[in-house]
Amino acid sequence: MAETSSPSAFEHRSRLLDGMARAVAAKGYADTTIADVVREASVSRRTFYEHFSTKAECLIALYEAASHNALQVLKDALDPTHEWQTQIERALAAYLGGMADNPVLMRTLFVEILGIGPEGLAARRRVNREIAGFMLGVVNAGGRQAPLSPGMAMAVVGGINELVLEYIEQDRLHRLQELVGPASQLVRAVTRAP
C-alpha cells in the first residue's frame, strides 16, 4: 500500500511547490493565499494540509528544494581534473545559468523568502551555510597553504547573493551570466589566488 501512495504523495508535494511558485510570482507572498496555491497546483485544500501546516512552510520547502537543486548544479559542474579556480568559475557559470533559466522562481525565492520573517531567514541561512560548505570543500581541497575560513566562505556567498539581488531589482535576471566574472574575481580575491 505504501508503494502506491508514495508516488502520489511525491507528485502532490511537487505540484504544491510548483503552485506556490506560480502563485507567489503572480501576487507576491503577502497576497498569496492557500486557495491560490491549491488552485495553481490543481489539488484540494486537504491535500495542502497533508503536506504543509502553513503557506510559510510551503514557501520554505520550495526555497529549500530549489536551493538544493541549485547546489546540485554547482556540484555537477565540477571537474576535479582542473584547478579549483577553474572549477569555481565553471560552477558559478552553471549556477547563474540555472537561475537565469527560471527568473520567476529566482525572484520568488530571493525576495519573497525574506518576507516571511525569522523562519525565512533561518532557511536562507541554512542554505547559505550549505553553499559555503561546498565552497570550502572545493577551495580547501586544492591544498592551499592558507585554507579558506568558514566566515570568509559565508562572506563570499553573501556577496554573490547581493549581486544576484541587484540584478533581480534591475530586472536583469536574463543577464546573470555577467556575474560570473565579478563572482569569480571575488573568490580569487578572498583566497588571494592569481
C-alpha positions in Angstrom: 0.0 0.0 0.0 2.8 2.4 0.9 4.4 2.0 -2.6 1.2 3.1 -4.4 0.7 6.1 -2.1 4.3 7.3 -2.2 4.4 8.4 -5.8 1.1 10.2 -5.5 2.3 11.9 -2.3 5.5 13.0 -4.0 3.6 14.2 -7.1 1.2 16.2 -4.9 4.0 17.8 -3.0 5.8 18.7 -6.2 2.6 20.2 -7.6 2.1 22.2 -4.4 5.6 23.6 -4.6 5.1 24.5 -8.2 1.7 26.0 -7.4 3.3 28.1 -4.6 6.0 29.3 -7.0 3.4 30.4 -9.6 1.0 32.0 -7.1 3.8 34.0 -5.4 5.2 35.1 -8.7 1.8 36.4 -9.7 0.7 38.0 -6.5 3.6 38.2 -4.1 3.9 36.2 -0.9 1.8 38.6 1.3 -1.2 38.5 -1.1 -1.0 34.8 -1.9 -3.5 32.6 -0.1 -3.6 28.8 0.3 -6.6 28.9 -2.0 -4.3 30.4 -4.7 -1.7 27.7 -4.1 -4.1 24.8 -4.4 -5.8 26.3 -7.4 -2.4 26.6 -9.2 -1.5 23.1 -8.1 -4.8 21.6 -9.0 -5.2 19.8 -5.7 -7.5 20.1 -2.8 -7.0 22.2 0.3 -7.0 19.0 2.2 -4.0 17.8 0.2 -2.2 21.0 1.0 -2.7 20.4 4.7 -1.5 16.8 4.3 1.9 18.2 3.3 2.1 21.7 5.0 0.8 23.4 8.1 1.1 26.9 6.7 1.8 28.8 3.5 5.1 29.9 5.0 6.1 26.2 5.5 5.3 25.6 1.8 7.4 28.5 0.7 10.3 27.4 2.8 10.0 23.9 1.3 10.0 25.4 -2.2 13.1 27.5 -1.3 15.0 24.6 0.1 14.1 22.3 -2.8 15.1 24.9 -5.4 18.3 25.7 -3.4 19.3 22.1 -3.2 18.7 21.7 -6.9 21.0 24.8 -7.5 23.6 23.3 -5.2 23.5 20.1 -7.2 24.1 22.1 -10.3 27.2 23.5 -8.7 28.4 20.1 -7.7 27.7 18.6 -11.2 29.8 21.4 -12.8 32.9 20.4 -11.0 35.7 18.6 -12.8 38.5 17.6 -10.4 41.0 17.4 -13.3 41.0 21.2 -13.3 42.4 23.6 -10.7 40.0 24.8 -8.1 39.8 28.3 -9.5 38.6 26.9 -12.9 36.2 24.6 -11.0 34.7 27.5 -9.1 34.3 29.6 -12.3 32.5 26.7 -14.1 30.3 26.0 -11.1 29.4 29.7 -10.9 28.6 29.8 -14.6 26.3 26.7 -14.2 24.7 28.1 -11.1 23.9 31.5 -12.5 22.8 30.0 -15.8 20.3 27.8 -14.0 19.0 30.8 -12.2 18.7 32.8 -15.5 16.6 29.9 -16.9 13.9 30.4 -14.2 13.7 34.1 -13.4 10.2 33.9 -11.9 11.3 31.3 -9.4 14.5 33.2 -8.6 12.6 36.4 -7.8 10.2 34.5 -5.7 13.0 32.8 -3.7 15.5 35.6 -3.3 12.9 38.2 -2.4 9.8 36.6 -1.0 11.7 34.2 1.4 12.7 37.4 3.3 9.1 38.4 3.7 8.1 35.5 6.0 10.3 36.7 8.8 12.5 34.6 11.1 11.6 31.3 9.5 12.6 32.5 6.1 15.8 34.0 7.4 16.7 30.7 9.1 16.0 28.8 5.9 18.2 31.2 3.9 20.9 30.9 6.5 20.8 27.1 6.3 21.1 27.1 2.5 23.9 29.7 2.6 25.8 27.5 5.0 25.5 24.6 2.7 26.8 26.6 -0.2 29.6 28.0 1.9 30.5 24.5 3.0 30.6 23.3 -0.6 32.9 26.2 -1.5 35.2 25.4 1.5 35.4 21.8 0.3 36.4 22.8 -3.3 38.8 25.6 -2.4 40.5 23.9 0.5 40.8 20.6 -1.3 43.2 22.4 -3.6 46.0 22.1 -1.0 46.3 25.8 -0.3 48.8 27.0 2.3 46.2 29.2 4.0 42.8 27.5 3.9 39.7 29.5 3.3 37.8 30.0 6.6 34.1 29.3 7.1 33.5 33.0 7.8 35.1 34.1 4.5 33.3 31.4 2.6 30.0 32.8 4.0 31.0 36.3 3.1 31.6 35.2 -0.5 28.2 33.5 -0.6 26.6 36.7 0.8 28.4 38.9 -1.7 27.2 36.7 -4.6 23.7 36.8 -3.3 23.8 40.6 -3.2 25.0 40.7 -6.8 22.0 38.5 -7.8 19.6 40.6 -5.8 20.8 43.7 -7.6 20.1 42.0 -10.9 16.7 41.0 -9.7 15.9 44.6 -8.6 17.0 45.8 -12.0 15.0 43.2 -13.9 18.2 41.8 -15.4 18.0 38.2 -14.5 18.3 37.2 -18.1 21.9 38.6 -17.9 23.0 36.8 -14.8 26.0 35.3 -16.7 27.5 38.7 -16.5 28.1 38.0 -12.8 30.4 35.0 -13.4 33.4 37.4 -13.8 32.8 39.5 -10.7 31.8 36.5 -8.6 35.0 34.6 -9.7 37.0 37.7 -9.0 35.6 37.9 -5.5 36.5 34.2 -4.8 40.0 34.8 -6.1 40.4 38.0 -4.0 39.3 36.3 -0.9 41.5 33.4 -1.4 44.4 35.5 -2.7 44.6 33.5 -5.9 46.0 34.9 -9.1 
